[in-house]
Amino acid sequence: MFGSAFYNTYGKGVLRRYSPLQMLFFSYLAMFVLMTPLMFVTEGDVFKRIPYFTLRTWAGLALLTVFHNYLSMVLFLKALTHLDANQAGLSNYLITFFGLPIAALWLGERLRLAAIVGGILVLGSTLLVTVWDRETPAKGSEG
């Protein structure tokens, strides 16, 4: 939570100077430099398994890269330029909302009623906070 709060708040200022694409690139570059040594220590054997990755594995990695790691982050950073940091941060909850149908369609996962109801609640509450809250006049601005 601390990392997300820092990124959202600090990112709001950074986005005044850099484009969302530039911020995404430099954020991922910094994470690559910081996390690569840790990855080699904890998951170093993954490179031995690459030749055994199936087409489905590569397709899943490609989908995650394009939709989650690129497109969703660019859209999030564009939203961060227009919304308050806490409102933009709520969009992180939509990852699950969109992830469930993708898992059902791509991986053949079965959606249960609780997951569907939960997804509707997440979408509804996120829309309520981001749309309705912006339209409500601020306290003390009346009259």
Phi, psi and omega in degrees: 000320180297316180298317180294316179297318179297312182299316181293315183287310180294322181298328178302318178288320180296324182291348174286338184252329183237157177284161176303323180293320178294318180296318178298315180300311182290327175297314181291326177296316178297318179293324177299314181295319181286321189268338183302313178300320178295321179297318179296326180287316186268330185229030186301333182282355182298329181294333177290335183271349183305317180299343182262002177295136179274170176301322179296321178297313179296321178296318177297317178297319179295316179297317178298318181297310185289310187276314185274311186278339182246289188300312182295324180289321177296317178296320178298314181292326175294319177296323180297332178289337184251339184249165170294155182300321181289326177291316179295324179298332178296336180296341177299331179291339180286346177303315179294319181302316180277335180290326181297309178296324178296318178296323180292316182285315187277317186259355180075020178293147178266125178275125177266164183303319181298321179292320180294314179297317178299318178297319178294320177296317179297312180298312181298314181292324178294316177297320180299315183287320184277323183268305185294319181296326179289331182275344180283129179296144179292149179297137178087355180267356179278147172060000000 
